Amino acid sequence: MSLSADEASARRAGAVLTIDLGAIAANWRGLRDAGRAAGRPVDCAAVLKADAYGTGAALVGPRLAAEGCRQFFVAHIDEGLALRRALPDHPIYVLNGLLPGTEPDFVEHGLTPVLNHLGQLNAWRAAAQRYERALDAVVHLDTGMHRLGFGTEDAQVLTNERGRLRGLRLALIMSHLVASEEPANPINGEQLSRFRSFVRAMPGAPTSLANSSGIFLGPDYHFDLLRPGAALYGINPLPGRANPMLSVLTLRARILQTRRIDAFQTVGYGGAWRSARSSRIATIALGYADGYFRNLINRTYVHIAGFNVPVVGRISMDLVTIDVTDVPESDCQVGATVEILGPHLTPDALADHARTNAYEVMTALGRRYHRAYIESASYDGPDDAPTDPVGEAA
């Protein structure tokens, strides 16, 4: 019997990345409900930049839309164009804003630029005049990130001269929190105050401040629209506390070969690891070309058959070596799979080993993996959904 194309791809794959669309949808539902805990009519968008944090925006977007998500954010215009093919009718906002000459692309595909300074606003307004129609726009206020957004002077010009928005429909006013994962950090309250002041001067448009961690700062930060990104994909929005989100992905790689080595033998390039005893070494089909960071040398593990197994030697482009001496040989046969990410080692935990963050772990997920999409059981949302502000920061 012939295999389907998907089955054949899975059979050939050195590693399989399983993505749980049901868990992503459940995480979105839980975050939406957390935003509504205070009884206000708060909406919840979804941030799908970087290909939905490496999970596949073309599938994640429609799944979230089916769950009830109505608004989506991406970083680049090409991300917006790709997502538009999957979501023909939903608002899609492009966070990096309007690059010179891209106005026709935004208009033709119904994308909305997040305007980050007066120059972008002027260009978008000129486009509205050329096309002789009102165009949707988002105004991004910089309240302390000092990255993108209307700075103090541009913001003052806009509040003093509301006519600069003539010809545009202000779909949203937004800002981005600097340290929302740190509830006690005073900059949260400072940003909230600056944002409120601007909103008071620009009445009538929906407002958005809370990212994933910002949702857990309490209802003062929720405004009209929540903008979760990382938490949708299982990244912990509450560092140092139990993760309230469902795990979204599992990455498993196949064993290609095992070998026995004597004590005091080296493994891999540069002889960077030396065996202290007679050992069995397995080589798995994974490497830094697949987003498995080279700096994980000798300081992380994988999971196989109930054992946390150390990664030994340098990470190669296509291969990783692991010490399976303590694992029964029957569980280390060629073709057996090893858990790289999953319940025994989350993206947050691997990020700690790699001295980075789970965002980088997720967005580095390689293109060579076979990707399998599943639907999980239902989920009721975070156990500690915020109902009250968290100290002064809220």
C-alpha positions as CSV (number, residue, x, y, z in Angstrom):
1,M,0.0,0.0,0.0
2,S,1.4,3.4,-1.0
3,L,2.0,6.1,1.6
4,S,0.5,9.5,1.5
5,A,2.9,12.4,0.9
6,D,2.7,13.4,4.6
7,E,3.4,9.8,5.7
8,A,6.3,9.5,3.3
9,S,7.7,12.8,4.6
10,A,7.5,11.6,8.2
11,R,9.2,8.4,7.3
12,R,12.1,10.2,5.7
13,A,12.5,12.8,8.4
14,G,15.4,12.9,10.8
15,A,13.3,14.9,13.2
16,V,9.6,15.5,13.7
17,L,8.2,18.7,15.2
18,T,4.6,18.1,16.5
19,I,2.6,21.3,17.0
20,D,-0.7,21.2,19.0
21,L,-3.1,23.6,17.3
22,G,-5.7,22.8,20.0
23,A,-3.3,23.8,22.7
24,I,-2.6,27.1,20.9
25,A,-6.3,27.8,20.6
26,A,-6.9,26.9,24.3
27,N,-4.1,29.2,25.3
28,W,-5.7,32.0,23.3
29,R,-9.0,31.3,24.9
30,G,-7.6,31.3,28.4
31,L,-5.8,34.6,27.8
32,R,-8.9,36.1,26.4
33,D,-10.9,35.0,29.4
34,A,-8.2,36.3,31.7
35,G,-8.6,39.7,30.1
36,R,-12.3,39.6,30.7
37,A,-12.0,38.6,34.4
38,A,-12.8,42.1,35.6
39,G,-16.1,42.1,33.7
40,R,-15.1,44.5,31.0
41,P,-15.6,43.7,27.2
42,V,-11.9,43.2,26.3
43,D,-11.0,41.7,22.9
44,C,-8.0,39.5,22.4
45,A,-5.8,39.5,19.2
46,A,-3.0,37.1,18.3
47,V,0.6,38.0,17.3
48,L,1.7,35.7,14.5
49,K,5.1,37.3,13.6
50,A,8.1,35.1,12.8
51,D,5.7,32.5,11.3
52,A,3.7,32.3,14.5
53,Y,6.9,32.0,16.6
54,G,8.0,29.1,14.4
55,T,4.8,27.1,14.6
56,G,3.4,28.0,11.2
57,A,1.2,31.1,10.8
58,A,-0.7,29.6,7.7
59,L,-2.2,27.0,10.0
60,V,-2.2,28.8,13.4
61,G,-4.0,31.8,12.0
62,P,-7.1,30.0,10.6
63,R,-7.2,27.8,13.8
64,L,-7.4,30.9,16.0
65,A,-9.9,32.5,13.7
66,A,-12.1,29.5,14.1
67,E,-11.7,29.9,17.8
68,G,-13.0,33.4,17.6
69,C,-9.9,35.5,17.2
70,R,-10.7,38.5,15.0
71,Q,-7.4,40.5,14.8
72,F,-3.9,39.6,14.0
73,F,-0.4,41.2,14.2
74,V,2.7,40.4,12.2
75,A,6.1,42.2,12.0
76,H,6.9,42.5,8.3
77,I,4.7,43.2,5.3
78,D,5.6,39.9,3.6
79,E,4.4,38.1,6.7
80,G,1.1,40.1,6.3
81,L,0.8,39.1,2.6
82,A,1.3,35.4,3.4
83,L,-1.2,35.5,6.3
84,R,-3.7,37.3,4.1
85,R,-3.8,34.3,1.9
86,A,-4.9,32.2,4.9
87,L,-7.2,34.8,6.4
88,P,-8.9,36.8,3.6
89,D,-11.2,38.8,5.8
90,H,-9.6,39.5,9.2
91,P,-7.7,42.7,10.1
92,I,-4.0,42.2,9.9
93,Y,-1.7,44.8,11.4
94,V,2.0,45.2,10.4
95,L,4.0,46.2,13.4
96,N,7.1,47.5,11.5
97,G,4.9,50.0,9.8
98,L,5.1,51.6,6.4
99,L,8.3,51.2,4.4
100,P,8.7,53.8,1.6
101,G,6.9,52.6,-1.6
102,T,4.9,49.9,0.0
103,E,1.6,51.8,0.2
104,P,0.2,50.0,-2.8
105,D,0.9,46.6,-1.2
106,F,-0.9,47.6,2.0
107,V,-3.9,48.9,0.1
108,E,-4.2,46.1,-2.4
109,H,-4.1,43.4,0.2
110,G,-6.0,45.2,2.9
111,L,-3.2,45.3,5.4
112,T,-3.1,48.0,8.1
113,P,0.2,49.6,9.0
114,V,1.2,50.4,12.5
115,L,2.4,54.0,12.1
116,N,5.5,54.6,14.2
117,H,6.3,58.3,13.4
118,L,5.0,61.3,11.6
119,G,6.7,60.4,8.4
120,Q,4.8,57.2,8.1
121,L,1.6,58.9,9.1
122,N,2.1,61.5,6.3
123,A,2.9,58.9,3.7
124,W,-0.2,56.8,4.7
125,R,-2.4,59.9,4.6
126,A,-1.1,60.8,1.2
127,A,-1.9,57.3,0.0
128,A,-5.5,57.8,1.3
129,Q,-5.7,60.9,-0.8
130,R,-4.3,59.1,-3.9
131,Y,-6.8,56.2,-3.6
132,E,-9.6,58.6,-2.7
133,R,-10.7,56.5,0.3
134,A,-10.3,56.3,4.0
135,L,-7.6,53.9,5.1
136,D,-7.3,52.2,8.5
137,A,-4.3,53.0,10.6
138,V,-2.8,52.1,14.0
139,V,-0.8,54.8,16.0
140,H,2.0,53.3,18.0
141,L,3.1,55.5,21.0
142,D,6.5,54.9,22.5
143,T,6.0,55.0,26.2
144,G,9.5,53.9,27.2
145,M,10.8,51.1,24.9
146,H,12.7,53.7,22.8
147,R,12.6,51.4,19.8
148,L,9.6,52.1,17.5
149,G,6.7,54.4,18.0
150,F,5.8,58.1,18.2
151,G,8.2,59.8,20.5
152,T,7.3,62.6,22.8
153,E,7.6,65.4,20.2
154,D,5.8,63.5,17.5
155,A,3.0,62.5,19.9
156,Q,2.6,66.2,21.0
157,V,2.3,67.3,17.4
158,L,-0.4,64.7,16.8
159,T,-2.4,65.6,19.8
160,N,-2.2,69.3,19.0
161,E,-3.0,68.7,15.3
162,R,-5.7,66.0,15.1
163,G,-6.3,67.1,11.5
164,R,-3.1,65.2,10.5
165,L,-5.3,62.1,10.7
166,R,-7.8,63.4,8.2
167,G,-8.5,60.7,5.6
168,L,-7.5,57.9,8.0
169,R,-9.6,55.7,10.2
170,L,-7.8,55.3,13.5
171,A,-8.3,51.6,14.1
172,L,-6.2,51.4,17.3
173,I,-3.8,53.3,19.6
174,M,-1.2,51.0,21.0
175,S,2.1,50.9,23.0
176,H,4.5,48.1,24.0
177,L,5.5,47.3,27.6
178,V,9.2,47.1,28.4
179,A,9.3,44.8,31.5
180,S,5.8,43.3,31.8
181,E,7.3,40.0,33.0
182,E,8.5,41.9,36.1
183,P,5.3,43.0,38.0
184,A,7.2,45.0,40.6
185,N,9.2,47.0,38.0
186,P,8.1,50.6,38.3
187,I,8.5,51.2,34.6
188,N,5.2,49.3,34.1
189,G,3.3,52.0,36.1
190,E,5.2,54.8,34.3
191,Q,4.3,53.4,30.9
192,L,0.7,53.0,31.9
193,S,0.5,56.6,33.1
194,R,2.0,57.9,29.8
195,F,-0.3,55.7,27.7
196,R,-3.4,56.9,29.6
197,S,-2.4,60.5,29.1
198,F,-2.0,60.1,25.4
199,V,-5.3,58.2,25.1
200,R,-7.1,61.0,27.0
201,A,-5.8,63.4,24.4
202,M,-6.8,61.2,21.5
203,P,-10.3,60.0,22.4
204,G,-12.5,57.8,20.3
205,A,-10.2,55.0,19.2
206,P,-9.7,51.5,20.6
207,T,-6.6,51.1,22.7
208,S,-4.1,48.3,23.4
209,L,-1.2,48.0,25.8
210,A,-0.9,44.4,27.2
211,N,1.3,41.8,25.6
212,S,1.4,38.3,27.0
213,S,2.9,39.1,30.4
214,G,1.1,42.4,30.5
215,I,-2.2,40.5,30.7
216,F,-1.1,39.2,34.1
217,L,-0.4,42.7,35.4
218,G,-4.1,43.2,36.0
219,P,-7.2,44.9,34.4
220,D,-5.7,48.4,34.4
221,Y,-3.4,47.2,31.6
222,H,-6.0,45.5,29.5
223,F,-7.7,48.4,27.8
224,D,-9.7,47.3,24.7
225,L,-7.4,44.8,23.0
226,L,-4.9,42.3,24.4
227,R,-2.0,41.4,22.1
228,P,-0.5,38.0,23.3
229,G,2.2,36.4,21.3
230,A,4.7,34.2,23.3
231,A,2.1,32.8,25.7
232,L,0.0,31.5,22.9
233,Y,2.8,29.1,22.0
234,G,3.4,27.9,25.6
235,I,6.2,30.2,26.6
236,N,5.9,31.1,30.2
237,P,4.6,34.7,30.7
238,L,5.4,34.5,34.4
239,P,9.1,33.8,34.7
240,G,10.0,32.4,38.1
241,R,6.5,31.1,38.6
242,A,4.6,28.0,37.4
243,N,3.7,28.3,33.7
244,P,0.0,28.8,33.3
245,M,0.0,28.0,29.6
246,L,-0.4,24.6,27.9
247,S,2.7,23.1,26.2
248,V,2.3,23.5,22.4
249,L,5.1,21.5,20.8
250,T,7.2,18.4,20.9
251,L,10.4,17.9,19.0
252,R,11.8,14.4,18.5
253,A,14.9,13.3,16.6
254,R,15.9,9.9,15.4
255,I,19.0,7.9,16.4
256,L,21.2,7.3,13.4
257,Q,23.9,5.2,14.9
258,T,25.2,4.0,18.3
259,R,28.8,3.1,19.1
260,R,30.8,1.9,22.1
261,I,33.9,3.9,23.1
262,D,36.6,3.2,25.7
263,A,37.3,5.4,28.7
264,F,39.1,8.7,28.0
265,Q,38.1,8.8,24.3
266,T,36.9,12.1,22.8
267,V,33.7,12.7,20.9
268,G,33.0,15.2,18.1
269,Y,34.9,18.2,16.6
270,G,37.8,19.4,18.6
271,G,37.6,16.6,21.1
272,A,35.5,18.9,23.4
273,W,34.2,16.0,25.5
274,R,36.1,13.0,26.9
275,S,34.5,9.9,28.3
276,A,35.3,9.1,31.9
277,R,34.3,5.5,31.5
278,S,33.5,3.0,28.8
279,S,30.5,4.5,27.1
280,R,27.8,4.1,24.5
281,I,27.3,7.2,22.3
282,A,24.3,7.7,20.1
283,T,24.2,10.2,17.2
284,I,20.9,11.9,16.4
285,A,19.7,13.7,13.3
286,L,19.7,17.2,14.5
287,G,22.2,20.1,14.5
288,Y,22.6,23.9,14.5
289,A,21.3,24.0,10.9
290,D,18.0,23.0,12.6
291,G,18.1,25.7,15.2
292,Y,19.7,23.6,17.9
293,F,22.2,26.1,19.3
294,R,25.9,25.5,19.0
295,N,26.5,26.9,22.5
296,L,24.6,24.0,24.1
297,I,27.9,22.0,24.0
298,N,28.1,19.8,27.2
299,R,25.4,21.6,29.1
300,T,22.0,20.3,28.2
301,Y,20.2,16.9,27.8
302,V,17.6,15.1,25.8
303,H,15.0,12.5,27.0
304,I,14.8,8.9,26.0
305,A,12.9,6.0,27.6
306,G,12.6,7.7,31.0
307,F,16.2,8.9,31.1
308,N,17.5,12.5,30.9
309,V,20.5,11.9,28.7
310,P,23.4,14.4,28.4
311,V,24.4,16.0,25.2
312,V,28.1,15.5,24.8
313,G,30.7,17.1,22.5
314,R,30.2,20.0,20.0
315,I,26.9,20.5,18.2
316,S,27.5,19.9,14.5
317,M,25.5,21.3,11.6
318,D,23.5,18.2,11.2
319,L,24.3,15.9,14.1
320,V,24.3,15.8,17.9
321,T,25.9,13.2,20.1
322,I,24.4,11.9,23.3
323,D,25.7,9.6,26.1
324,V,23.2,6.7,26.4
325,T,25.4,4.5,28.5
326,D,22.8,4.2,31.2
327,V,19.8,3.6,28.9
328,P,18.9,0.0,28.0
329,E,20.3,-0.9,24.6
330,S,16.8,-2.0,23.5
331,D,15.7,1.7,23.8
332,C,18.6,3.0,21.7
333,Q,18.2,1.2,18.5
334,V,18.7,2.9,15.2
335,G,15.5,4.7,14.3
336,A,14.4,5.2,17.9
337,T,13.3,8.7,18.7
338,V,14.7,11.1,21.3
339,E,12.7,14.0,22.9
340,I,14.5,17.3,22.3
341,L,11.7,19.5,23.3
342,G,8.5,18.5,25.1
343,P,7.2,17.7,28.6
344,H,10.7,16.8,29.9
345,L,12.5,19.8,28.5
346,T,10.4,22.9,27.6
347,P,11.5,25.7,25.4
348,D,11.9,27.8,28.5
349,A,14.2,25.2,30.1
350,L,16.3,24.7,26.9
351,A,16.6,28.5,26.7
352,D,18.1,28.6,30.2
353,H,20.7,26.0,29.1
354,A,21.5,28.0,25.9
355,R,21.6,31.3,27.9
356,T,18.9,32.9,25.8
357,N,15.2,33.1,25.9
358,A,12.4,30.8,24.8
359,Y,11.5,33.3,22.0
360,E,14.8,32.5,20.3
361,V,14.4,28.8,20.8
362,M,10.9,28.8,19.2
363,T,11.7,31.1,16.3
364,A,14.9,29.2,15.5
365,L,13.0,26.0,14.8
366,G,14.4,24.6,11.6
367,R,12.8,24.1,8.2
368,R,14.1,20.6,7.9
369,Y,11.8,19.1,10.4
370,H,8.7,17.2,9.4
371,R,5.9,19.1,10.9
372,A,2.9,17.2,12.3
373,Y,-0.2,19.1,13.5
374,I,-2.5,17.7,16.1
375,E,-5.6,18.8,18.2
376,S,-5.5,18.4,22.0
377,A,-8.2,18.2,24.6
378,S,-9.9,21.3,25.8
379,Y,-8.4,23.7,28.3
380,D,-10.1,26.1,30.7
381,G,-7.3,28.7,30.8
382,P,-4.7,30.0,33.3
383,D,-5.3,29.0,36.9
384,D,-4.1,32.4,38.1
385,A,-6.1,34.6,35.7
386,P,-5.7,38.2,37.0
387,T,-8.7,39.7,38.8
388,D,-6.9,42.5,40.7
389,P,-3.9,44.8,39.9
390,V,-0.5,43.5,41.0
391,G,0.8,46.2,43.3
392,E,1.6,49.7,42.0
393,A,2.5,48.3,38.6
394,A,-1.2,47.6,38.0
